[in-house]
Structure formats: C-alpha cells, structure tokens
C-alpha cells in the first residue's frame, strides 16, 4: 500500500514537468467534450496531484503519464458530479411542478401552512 499523495507545493522539477505536459489537461477536456471554461478548475488540481504522484511513485512509470493524469482527472470529474448531485436544489415556488401540467409549487401550499 502506498501513502496518499498530498497537496504540497511542486518542486522545481515537478513544475517544469507540469508545464511541459499542461496540454494534457486541454486534450482531456476536449476529448471528453467538456468546456474548459467550466471544467478546468475541476481537473487542474488533480492534474497537479498526478504530477506529484508521478515523481513520488516510480512504479507508475510502467504506464504513460497521460494515462495516470487521465485517470485522476476522470476521478475528479466523477467526484464533482457526485457532489453536485447531493447538493440541495433550490426551486422557486412559482415554478411548475414536473409532471403536473400548470400547477406550481405555490399551488401546493395550503392556507394552514402560510402561518
């Protein structure tokens, strides 16, 4: 078992490697048809963690760095989507209730509940 890679500042060597391979982030987002404006912040920290992991765990070198980074960025997206799915959705009382034709949420509130 290996120790979990921590978010710590990159060394000079890691910084150089991250800069040289930074296009991997954009390639991955384009390949998944994800808008970089929306998803860059979701994947970039995990990409940088992939760089740290690449340097700390030489046994990973049997695969290409892009394989490691892609796996980690996919995980970051999955975690983000799962977190969003758990988030409470805000709705307006004046929105239509799905599947109930023209009834709004406000229509479901009785006079007794207004007090």
C-alpha positions, 0 to 999 in steps of 0.5 A: 500500500502506498501513502496518499499523495498530498497537496504540497507545493511542486518542486522545481522539477515537478513544475517544469514537468507540469508545464511541459505536459499542461496540454494534457489537461486541454486534450482531456477536456476536449476529448471528453467534450467538456468546456474548459471554461467550466471544467478546468478548475475541476481537473487542474488540481488533480492534474497537479496531484498526478504530477506529484504522484508521478515523481513520488511513485516510480512504479507508475512509470510502467504506464504513460503519464497521460494515462495516470493524469487521465485517470485522476482527472476522470476521478475528479470529474466523477467526484464533482458530479457526485457532489453536485448531485447531493447538493440541495436544489433550490426551486422557486415556488412559482415554478411548475411542478414536473409532471403536473401540467400548470400547477406550481409549487405555490399551488401546493401550499395550503392556507394552514401552512402560510402561518 
